[in-house]
């Protein structure tokens, strides 16, 4: 039996946590209920947009890592990468979290 939390519960928890802290969270693409990959867009008032995805570490854990930063690239390149990523895995979830210091919700930074 897999100890992994089902994707829909993890997504719900992330969104509720952000909303409880005064931010806004929304599902942009609903994925596979139990095992879908979760992609997270973080932003604050439409600025500093970043894309996070869970990546395996050398120690076997899987932590969210920032894979794209819109500030480092042109908006069109960021959007194209996101579109390609979503097409390559139609079972993935895409959520957006809009709150100051959103990293604390996805990267495990203490609140």
C-alpha positions as CSV (number, residue, x, y, z in Angstrom):
1,X,0.0,0.0,0.0
2,X,1.3,3.4,-1.0
3,X,1.6,6.0,1.8
4,X,1.3,8.8,-0.6
5,X,-1.5,11.3,0.0
6,X,-4.0,11.2,-2.9
7,X,-3.5,14.2,-5.2
8,X,-6.9,15.6,-4.8
9,X,-6.5,15.8,-1.0
10,X,-3.1,17.4,-1.3
11,X,-4.4,20.0,-3.8
12,X,-7.4,20.7,-1.5
13,X,-5.1,21.1,1.5
14,X,-2.7,23.5,-0.3
15,X,-5.6,25.7,-1.5
16,X,-7.3,25.7,1.9
17,X,-4.0,26.6,3.6
18,X,-3.4,29.5,1.4
19,X,-7.0,30.8,1.7
20,X,-6.9,30.5,5.5
21,X,-3.8,32.7,5.4
22,X,-5.6,35.3,3.4
23,X,-4.6,34.3,-0.1
24,X,-6.3,32.8,-3.1
25,X,-6.0,29.4,-4.6
26,X,-7.7,27.8,-7.6
27,X,-7.5,24.6,-9.7
28,X,-6.6,25.5,-13.3
29,X,-6.5,21.9,-14.5
30,X,-8.0,19.0,-12.7
31,X,-5.9,15.9,-12.9
32,X,-6.0,12.2,-11.9
33,X,-7.7,12.0,-8.6
34,X,-5.3,9.8,-6.7
35,X,-1.9,9.8,-8.4
36,X,-1.8,12.8,-10.7
37,X,1.4,15.0,-10.8
38,X,0.8,18.3,-9.1
39,X,2.1,21.5,-10.8
40,X,1.9,24.7,-8.7
41,X,2.0,28.2,-10.0
42,X,2.8,30.7,-7.2
43,X,2.3,34.4,-7.6
44,X,1.6,37.5,-5.5
45,X,-0.7,40.0,-7.1
46,X,0.2,38.7,-10.6
47,X,4.0,39.2,-10.1
48,X,6.9,36.9,-9.4
49,X,5.2,33.9,-11.0
50,X,7.0,30.6,-10.5
51,X,6.2,27.0,-11.4
52,X,6.8,24.3,-8.9
53,X,7.0,20.5,-9.4
54,X,7.8,17.7,-7.1
55,X,11.2,16.2,-7.9
56,X,13.1,13.2,-6.5
57,X,16.1,13.9,-4.3
58,X,19.2,11.8,-3.8
59,X,17.9,10.7,-0.3
60,X,14.7,9.3,-1.9
61,X,12.4,12.0,-0.8
62,X,10.3,14.1,-3.2
63,X,10.2,17.8,-2.6
64,X,8.6,20.6,-4.6
65,X,11.3,22.5,-6.6
66,X,10.9,25.7,-8.6
67,X,11.4,24.6,-12.2
68,X,10.6,27.9,-13.9
69,X,10.7,31.5,-12.9
70,X,8.8,33.9,-15.1
71,X,11.0,36.8,-14.0
72,X,14.0,35.0,-15.6
73,X,12.3,34.6,-19.0
74,X,10.0,36.2,-21.4
75,X,6.3,35.7,-20.6
76,X,5.7,33.9,-23.9
77,X,8.5,31.4,-23.1
78,X,7.1,30.7,-19.7
79,X,3.6,30.2,-21.0
80,X,4.8,28.0,-23.8
81,X,6.7,25.8,-21.4
82,X,3.6,25.5,-19.2
83,X,1.5,24.5,-22.2
84,X,4.0,21.9,-23.3
85,X,4.2,20.5,-19.8
86,X,0.4,20.3,-19.5
87,X,0.1,18.6,-22.9
88,X,2.7,16.0,-22.0
89,X,0.8,14.9,-18.9
90,X,-3.0,15.4,-19.3
91,X,-3.5,13.7,-15.9
92,X,-1.5,16.4,-14.1
93,X,-3.0,18.9,-11.8
94,X,-2.3,22.6,-12.2
95,X,-3.1,24.9,-9.3
96,X,-2.4,28.6,-8.7
97,X,-1.7,30.0,-5.3
98,X,-1.7,33.8,-5.0
99,X,-0.3,34.9,-1.7
100,X,2.8,36.7,-0.4
101,X,5.7,34.3,0.2
102,X,3.8,31.4,-1.4
103,X,7.0,29.3,-1.2
104,X,6.3,28.5,2.4
105,X,3.3,26.4,1.3
106,X,5.1,24.4,-1.4
107,X,8.7,24.2,-0.3
108,X,8.2,23.5,3.3
109,X,9.6,26.8,4.5
110,X,8.4,27.4,8.1
111,X,5.5,29.8,8.4
